[in-house]
Amino acid sequence: MTVDTAEAGPDILCAGLVRIFTAQGVEVQALQGLELRVERGEMVALVGASGSGKSTLLTILAGLDTPTAGSARVAGHDLVAMRAPERLEYQRSSVGFVWQQSGRNLLPYLSAAENVGMAHAVAGVVPRARRRAVTDELLELLTVGDVADRRPDQLSGGQRQRVAIAVGLANDPRVLLADEPTGELDEATSADVLAAMETVNRERGVTTLIVTHDPAVAEHVDRTVRIRDGRTSTETLRTTHVDEAGRSVRVAVEYAVLDKAGRMQFPAEFTQALGLRERVRLSLEPDRVEVRPGDAVVPPPEAGRGRHRAASDDGERS
């Protein structure tokens, strides 16, 4: 076994993660050395354009795919080293999953309670005598206890997704992964579903990673991680402060992510605004690094001031 249940580290830790797909002799790098760390009990949103690699990452974390290179650990499991029996046990007891399409989460001929009960039966984590009580607890927590006896086609879109979250929690996982959980919902219903996920995260302490295109999701998490071209690009951290008038104010600050090799991605609007391309000039100042276009004229450094370097877009410096 490669699981360490006593591990005190993060619940999700990826380092140098690479995933290469080959089709008709053509290689596509979906992940290119991605780094990700999610602490126990965190609720994090993962965003990025189509093709950025976020869905590929989620399938690896769910144990549905394996990386080409790098390392990935979730809830103490080494996802690279684990063999088939442990992978099955991991999916049954350590991780829960919520798909965007409700049809992939719920069996249409079972009621809401029966869907959760089926997940209990498959996972085998909750004792048989406790399963109905736990089912009722989950449905009540997600505010769908009053529709426990209804089938999916008798539920609204928001109710179906909240039942799907209950199904994802049926195996009492340490980590809950959600792939576009609000993708098929309107704005008001999305807010209800996200509020339910916040409640689950807060009340049950389940580490939650949400992959999404929905900008509204960002308001429900304290950290948003953006992926671009298969790498972690930026992180936005949100905190709540009380202003001078006594009002609660939500403040968001975006940070560029520096990987272990010292690489970072500049936001596209920065590179376009300054005409940065191919090569840039770096200047190391006492409290900062300055970046200028490669063709900019830079005066020689004064004694005791910063040093200058040129860098190309592949990270090499001279």
C-alpha positions in Angstrom: 0.0 0.0 0.0 1.2 3.5 -0.8 -1.3 5.3 1.5 -0.3 7.1 4.6 -3.4 7.9 6.7 -1.3 9.6 9.3 0.3 12.0 6.8 0.0 15.6 8.1 0.8 17.2 4.7 -1.6 18.6 2.1 -4.5 16.6 0.8 -3.5 17.3 -2.8 0.1 17.7 -3.9 1.3 17.6 -7.5 4.9 18.3 -8.5 6.2 18.5 -12.1 3.1 16.7 -13.4 3.2 15.8 -17.1 0.6 14.2 -19.2 1.3 13.5 -22.9 -1.4 12.0 -25.2 -0.5 10.4 -28.5 -2.9 10.2 -31.4 -2.0 9.2 -35.0 1.7 9.7 -34.2 1.1 13.3 -32.9 2.0 14.1 -29.3 0.0 16.6 -27.3 1.2 17.8 -23.9 -1.9 18.4 -21.8 0.1 19.0 -18.6 3.6 20.5 -18.7 5.2 20.3 -15.3 2.1 21.4 -13.3 2.5 22.2 -9.6 -0.5 22.2 -7.2 -0.9 22.2 -3.4 -4.3 22.0 -1.6 -4.2 21.9 2.1 -6.5 19.7 4.2 -10.0 21.2 4.5 -9.4 23.9 1.8 -12.0 24.7 -0.9 -10.3 25.7 -4.1 -11.5 26.7 -7.6 -9.4 25.6 -10.6 -10.0 27.7 -13.6 -8.6 28.0 -17.1 -9.5 28.1 -20.8 -10.6 25.1 -22.8 -7.5 22.9 -23.5 -5.5 24.4 -20.6 -5.3 21.0 -18.9 -7.7 21.3 -15.9 -9.9 18.4 -16.9 -6.9 16.2 -17.5 -5.7 17.1 -14.0 -9.0 16.2 -12.5 -9.2 12.8 -14.1 -5.7 12.1 -12.8 -6.7 13.2 -9.2 -9.8 11.0 -9.5 -7.7 8.0 -10.3 -9.2 7.6 -13.7 -5.9 8.3 -15.5 -2.2 8.3 -14.7 0.4 10.9 -15.4 3.2 10.5 -17.9 5.8 11.9 -15.4 5.9 13.8 -12.2 4.3 13.0 -8.8 0.7 13.3 -7.5 -0.5 12.5 -4.0 -4.1 12.7 -2.8 -5.3 11.9 0.7 -2.0 10.1 1.4 -2.2 8.0 -1.8 0.7 8.0 -4.3 -1.4 8.1 -7.6 1.7 7.2 -9.7 2.8 4.1 -7.8 -0.6 2.7 -6.9 -1.7 -0.6 -8.5 -5.2 -1.5 -9.7 -6.5 -3.0 -6.4 -5.4 0.1 -4.4 -6.7 2.4 -7.2 -10.2 0.8 -6.8 -10.0 1.2 -3.0 -8.9 4.8 -3.4 -11.9 5.6 -5.6 -14.3 3.8 -3.2 -13.1 5.3 0.1 -10.8 8.4 -0.3 -12.2 10.5 -3.1 -15.7 11.6 -4.2 -16.6 12.9 -7.6 -19.3 15.2 -9.0 -19.8 15.4 -12.8 -21.2 18.3 -14.7 -23.9 16.2 -16.4 -26.4 15.0 -13.8 -27.0 11.9 -15.9 -23.5 10.7 -15.0 -24.1 11.2 -11.3 -27.5 9.6 -10.7 -29.3 6.5 -11.9 -32.6 7.7 -13.4 -34.8 4.8 -12.1 -33.7 5.3 -8.4 -35.0 8.0 -6.0 -32.6 10.5 -4.5 -32.3 8.4 -1.3 -31.8 5.2 -3.3 -29.0 6.8 -5.4 -27.1 7.7 -2.2 -27.9 4.2 -0.8 -26.5 2.6 -4.0 -23.2 4.6 -3.5 -23.1 3.4 0.1 -23.5 -0.2 -1.1 -20.8 0.1 -3.7 -18.3 1.8 -1.4 -18.9 -0.4 1.6 -17.5 2.3 3.9 -20.6 3.0 6.0 -22.0 0.0 8.0 -25.3 -1.3 6.5 -27.3 -0.5 9.7 -26.2 3.2 9.5 -26.7 3.8 5.8 -30.3 5.1 5.9 -29.4 7.5 8.7 -26.3 8.7 6.9 -28.3 9.1 3.7 -30.9 11.3 5.5 -28.1 13.3 7.1 -26.5 14.1 3.7 -29.7 15.0 2.0 -30.7 17.3 4.9 -27.2 18.9 4.9 -27.7 19.7 1.2 -31.3 20.9 1.7 -32.9 18.2 -0.5 -34.2 16.0 2.3 -37.8 16.9 1.3 -37.3 15.3 -2.2 -35.6 12.1 -0.9 -38.3 9.9 -2.5 -38.3 11.6 -5.9 -36.5 10.3 -9.0 -34.0 12.6 -10.9 -36.6 13.5 -13.6 -38.8 14.8 -10.8 -36.1 17.2 -9.5 -35.0 20.6 -10.6 -31.4 21.0 -12.0 -30.2 22.5 -8.7 -31.8 19.7 -6.7 -30.2 17.0 -9.0 -26.7 18.6 -8.5 -27.2 18.7 -4.7 -28.2 15.1 -4.7 -25.2 14.4 -6.9 -23.0 16.0 -4.2 -24.6 13.8 -1.6 -23.7 10.7 -3.8 -20.2 12.0 -4.0 -20.0 12.2 -0.2 -21.6 8.8 0.4 -18.2 7.1 0.8 -17.1 9.6 3.4 -14.2 10.9 1.3 -11.4 13.1 2.4 -11.3 14.9 -0.9 -14.3 15.9 -3.1 -13.6 16.7 -6.8 -16.2 18.5 -8.8 -16.1 19.0 -12.6 -18.1 22.1 -13.7 -20.8 21.4 -11.1 -22.7 24.5 -12.1 -22.2 24.3 -15.8 -25.8 23.4 -16.6 -27.4 25.8 -14.1 -28.6 29.4 -14.2 -26.9 32.0 -12.0 -29.3 31.8 -9.1 -29.3 28.0 -9.0 -25.5 28.0 -9.3 -25.3 30.2 -6.2 -27.5 27.7 -4.3 -25.4 24.7 -5.3 -22.1 26.5 -4.4 -23.5 27.6 -1.1 -24.3 23.9 -0.4 -20.8 23.0 -1.3 -19.5 25.6 1.1 -21.7 24.1 3.8 -20.3 20.6 3.2 -16.7 22.0 3.2 -17.3 23.9 6.5 -19.5 21.3 8.3 -17.7 18.1 7.3 -14.1 19.4 6.6 -14.0 17.8 3.2 -11.1 19.1 1.0 -12.9 20.4 -2.1 -11.5 21.1 -5.6 -13.9 22.6 -8.1 -13.0 22.8 -11.8 -15.0 25.5 -13.5 -15.5 28.1 -16.2 -18.0 30.0 -14.0 -16.5 33.2 -12.6 -19.2 33.3 -9.9 -17.5 30.3 -8.3 -14.6 32.5 -7.3 -16.8 34.4 -4.8 -17.4 31.2 -2.9 -13.7 30.1 -2.4 -10.7 31.7 -0.7 -8.3 30.6 -3.4 -8.6 30.4 -7.1 -5.8 28.6 -9.1 -5.6 29.4 -12.8 -4.0 26.9 -15.3 -2.6 28.0 -18.6 -0.9 25.7 -21.2 -0.7 22.8 -18.8 1.0 24.8 -15.9 -0.2 26.6 -12.9 -0.2 30.3 -13.9 -1.6 32.5 -11.2 -3.4 32.2 -7.8 -6.0 34.6 -6.5 -6.3 34.8 -2.7 -9.4 36.3 -1.1 -9.7 37.6 2.4 -12.5 39.4 4.3 -11.8 42.7 6.2 -13.9 45.1 8.1 -13.6 48.7 6.8 -13.7 51.9 8.8 -17.5 52.0 8.5 -17.8 48.5 10.0 -18.7 46.9 6.7 -17.4 43.5 5.6 -15.2 43.9 2.5 -14.0 41.1 0.4 -10.5 41.7 -1.0 -8.9 39.7 -3.8 -5.2 39.7 -4.7 -3.8 37.9 -7.7 -0.2 36.4 -7.6 1.9 34.9 -10.3 3.1 31.4 -9.4 6.8 30.7 -9.4 7.6 27.0 -9.9 10.6 25.0 -8.5 12.6 25.8 -11.6 12.1 29.5 -11.1 9.7 29.9 -14.1 6.5 31.9 -14.1 3.9 32.9 -16.7 3.1 36.5 -17.3 -0.7 37.3 -17.8 -1.4 37.9 -21.5 -2.6 41.4 -20.9 0.8 42.3 -19.4 2.8 40.9 -22.3 0.5 42.6 -24.8 0.5 46.0 -23.1 4.3 46.1 -23.0 5.0 44.3 -26.2 6.9 41.5 -24.4 7.9 38.7 -26.8 10.6 36.2 -27.3 13.2 37.9 -25.1 12.9 40.3 -22.1 15.5 42.1 -20.0 15.5 41.5 -16.2 16.8 43.9 -13.7 17.4 42.7 -10.1 16.7 45.6 -7.7 17.0 45.5 -3.9 13.3 44.8 -3.4 12.0 43.7 -6.8 12.7 42.3 -10.3 12.0 44.6 -13.2 11.0 43.3 -16.6 11.5 45.3 -19.8 11.1 44.5 -23.5 14.2 42.9 -25.0 14.8 45.8 -27.3 14.6 48.4 -24.5 17.7 50.5 -23.8 18.8 49.8 -20.2 21.4 52.0 -18.6 24.4 50.1 -17.0 23.9 49.4 -13.4 25.3 51.8 -10.9 27.6 50.6 -8.1 25.6 48.9 -5.4 22.4 48.8 -7.6 20.7 46.1 -9.4 22.1 43.5 -11.9 20.7 43.1 -15.4 20.1 39.9 -17.4 18.4 38.9 -20.6 16.0 36.1 -20.6 14.3 34.3 -23.5 10.8 32.9 -23.4 12.0 29.4 -22.7 13.4 30.5 -19.3 17.1 30.4 -20.4 19.2 33.4 -19.1 22.5 34.8 -20.1 
